[in-house]
């Protein structure tokens, strides 16, 4: 079984290939370039380095959001185009679940936090029971203070991960009563390999979709949509 993983929900752009139980290739870049400049060149480089025949791919796992609106659209368009061309299904992987999957087997609660601006985070809460990842709080967009309050009743150690750490670390340290820690650099961002590996589990469970049906999960309106809605409310 071969799964292609695509990650583009944040500044991180990534492409990975998981063949059976082995990550045969992974290419991640956390740099200020648009994903339209990086994803396909990454895939092309992986093809060359591993002599990959795209026709041997069984499905494409794509980080489906939440996250950067532009990044998600580019990742979605890339996955849909490849899916249609190769006539293979897509696998919609929740971005925050894939981030938590970086901590496979860790016996603590994992709380991804992506900076969503305006003092908000895209977040969720997960833990592992054996090999299974359990979602305790569905991914959502909430304020950082609301998240801290949600976690107050959880009498467990929490690991925070994501690009929200540099923004909200001090606030969490000052206000969080729970024992907590912050992920080290190699585990604190999205990884295409985690998208692909989790994609394999989804695929085996029959959780696939057609390329035509795939849509990113933005969780909230874009800034332009919010401004238009506010303007319409004022005009009423």
C-alpha positions, 0 to 999 in steps of 0.5 A: 500500500502506498499513500501520498501525503500533502501538507499545506495548512500553515507556513509548512509545506510538505509532501511525503510517501508512506509505503506499507509501514515505511516512510519512503520519502518526506520533504518539508519546508517551513519558509515564506514561499507560497505553496504553489511554488513548493508542493509540486517541485517537492513531489517532483524531487521525491519522484526523482530521488525514489524513482517513484511511479505515481501510478503505484499510489493507492490514495492521496491524503491531504491535510484538510484544515483548519489553517491558512485559507490560501494554503488549504486551497492550494493543497486541495487543488493539488490533491484534487488535480492529482487524484483526477489524473491518477483516478485514485481517491482522496483522504481528508485528514483533519489538520489538528489530528495529524499534528497530534499523530506526531505524538503516537503512543505518548501517554499524555493529552495533546493539544495542537494550537495554530495561531488563528489571529485575533487572539484565537487558535485553531485547536482540539484535544487528543490522546492515545488508547493503544494504537488508536487516537481519540479526539476529546475536543473536536477541532474548533476556532476559539480564543486562547483564554477560552481554551485554557478554561476548557482544559482546567477540569482535565486532571492530566498532563498536556503537551502543546504543539503548533505555531501558536506556541511562540504567540501564546506560550507566556499566556499559557504558562501564566494562566494554565493550572494543569501540568503542561509542556511544549513540543520540541522543534522536530514535533511542533509543526505539521508533517506530511509524513503524519498526514500520510501515515494517518491517511493509511489508517483512514484508508483501511477504515474506508474513509476516502472520498472522490477528488471531486468531493473534497473540500477543505474545512476552514472552520470560520469565514475568511477575513474578506467574507467576514468584512462583507458580512459585517458590511451587509449587517450594517446596511440592513 
